[in-house]
Amino acid sequence: MQPIWAPWRMEYLLTDKDKRDAQGCVFCVGEDTSGDAKRQILYRGEHGFIVMNRYPYSNGHLLILPFRHLCDLSDLSVAEGIELFQLLTLAKEVIQEKLSCQGFNIGMNLGSAAGAGIPGHLHWHIVPRWQGDTNFMPVVGELKVIPQHLHRTYDILAAGFIGRSL
């Protein structure tokens, strides 16, 4: 039997839920860019940013978020909406270029009832897909195998954002 490693999840599992909630919104990043690599922020625009999902469905799973703490699409300004769509497109281009994926799942969950893990801060998911990337593990074993460490994926994708602009 092969072991399945996901060492980045341990930090989350060992953090008390009340403590996580007390720390505030994990998606409110502020203007200080000095911790971007640690937070796995890949790109910052004027109104939003692209960050890696720490608990990915697939290798290269990214999130696109506004800087403002909003929970409803209706609260986005026109400028925010346009830029967030541009960020989503940029993320797709970089993922495709750097990870050679064959497709994408793109979406968002609005509200807890829709499955939003963090319903207070609007965010899009962009999940790269490859032919054959689904198998019996999620169905039978209730496991998802991520074939590359998050830090290595970050390094690969971060290189793809260098010199890019919207």
C-alpha positions in Angstrom: 0.0 0.0 0.0 1.3 3.5 -0.9 1.1 6.2 1.7 -0.8 9.4 0.8 0.9 12.6 2.2 -0.8 15.9 2.8 1.4 17.4 5.6 0.0 20.9 5.1 -3.4 19.8 6.5 -2.0 19.0 10.0 -1.8 22.7 10.9 -5.5 23.0 10.1 -6.5 19.8 11.9 -4.6 20.8 15.1 -6.1 24.3 15.2 -9.2 24.6 17.4 -12.2 25.7 15.4 -13.0 28.5 17.9 -9.5 29.8 17.6 -9.7 29.8 13.7 -13.0 31.7 13.9 -11.5 34.2 16.4 -8.6 35.0 14.1 -11.0 36.6 11.6 -11.4 36.0 7.9 -8.5 34.1 6.4 -9.1 35.8 3.1 -8.8 39.4 4.4 -5.1 39.9 3.5 -4.5 43.6 3.9 -2.0 45.7 1.9 1.3 44.2 3.4 2.8 42.1 0.6 5.8 40.8 2.7 4.0 37.6 3.7 2.6 36.8 0.2 4.8 33.8 -0.4 4.0 32.3 3.0 0.3 32.9 2.4 0.7 31.5 -1.1 -0.7 34.6 -2.8 0.4 34.4 -6.4 -0.9 37.7 -7.8 -2.3 41.0 -6.6 -4.4 43.3 -8.7 -6.0 46.6 -7.6 -9.3 45.1 -6.4 -8.5 41.4 -5.9 -5.9 38.6 -5.8 -5.1 35.0 -6.7 -4.1 32.6 -4.0 -3.5 28.8 -3.8 -6.2 26.8 -2.0 -4.5 25.2 1.0 -7.0 22.3 0.9 -7.1 21.6 -2.9 -9.4 19.4 -4.8 -6.7 19.0 -7.4 -3.1 20.0 -7.9 -3.0 23.8 -8.8 -6.5 24.6 -7.3 -6.6 28.4 -7.0 -9.0 30.9 -5.5 -9.8 34.4 -6.9 -11.0 36.9 -4.3 -11.8 40.6 -3.9 -9.8 42.4 -1.3 -13.0 43.8 0.2 -14.8 41.4 2.6 -18.0 40.8 0.7 -20.3 37.8 0.7 -22.6 38.6 -2.3 -21.9 39.2 -5.9 -24.4 42.1 -5.9 -22.1 44.0 -3.6 -19.2 44.1 -6.1 -18.5 47.3 -7.9 -18.3 47.2 -11.7 -14.5 47.7 -11.5 -14.2 44.9 -9.0 -16.3 42.5 -11.1 -14.3 43.2 -14.3 -11.0 42.8 -12.6 -12.0 39.6 -10.8 -13.0 38.1 -14.1 -9.7 39.2 -15.6 -7.9 37.6 -12.6 -9.9 34.4 -13.2 -8.8 34.4 -16.9 -5.2 35.1 -16.0 -5.2 32.2 -13.4 -6.6 29.9 -16.1 -3.9 30.9 -18.6 -1.0 30.4 -16.1 -2.4 27.1 -14.8 -2.8 25.8 -18.3 0.7 27.0 -19.3 2.5 25.7 -16.2 0.6 22.5 -15.4 -0.5 21.4 -18.9 -4.0 20.6 -17.7 -6.7 19.5 -20.1 -9.7 21.2 -18.6 -11.1 23.2 -15.7 -13.9 23.4 -13.1 -14.6 27.0 -12.3 -17.3 28.0 -9.8 -18.3 29.5 -6.5 -20.5 28.5 -3.6 -22.6 31.4 -2.3 -23.8 30.8 1.3 -23.3 27.9 3.7 -26.3 26.0 2.3 -24.6 26.0 -1.1 -21.4 24.5 0.4 -19.3 27.6 1.0 -16.7 26.7 3.6 -16.0 30.4 4.2 -19.3 32.1 3.3 -18.4 35.6 4.5 -15.8 36.3 1.8 -16.8 35.9 -1.8 -14.4 33.7 -3.8 -14.1 31.7 -7.1 -12.5 28.3 -7.3 -10.5 27.3 -10.4 -9.7 23.7 -10.4 -7.4 22.2 -13.1 -8.4 18.8 -14.5 -6.7 16.1 -16.5 -8.0 13.1 -18.3 -8.0 10.2 -15.8 -7.5 12.4 -12.7 -10.6 10.9 -11.0 -10.5 7.3 -10.0 -11.9 5.0 -7.2 -10.1 6.8 -4.4 -12.7 9.7 -3.9 -15.6 7.3 -4.4 -14.5 4.2 -2.4 -11.8 5.5 -0.1 -13.2 9.0 0.4 -9.6 10.3 -0.4 -8.3 12.7 -2.9 -4.7 12.2 -4.0 -2.8 15.4 -4.7 0.4 14.4 -6.6 2.6 17.4 -5.7 3.4 19.4 -2.5 1.7 22.8 -2.3 5.1 24.6 -2.0 6.4 23.1 -5.2 3.2 23.9 -7.0 3.4 27.5 -5.7 6.9 27.8 -7.1 5.9 26.6 -10.5 2.8 28.8 -10.7 4.5 31.9 -9.2 7.0 31.8 -12.0 4.1 32.0 -14.5 2.8 35.2 -13.0 6.1 37.1 -13.2 5.8 40.0 -15.6 2.1 39.5 -16.2 -0.4 42.3 -16.0 -4.2 42.6 -16.5 
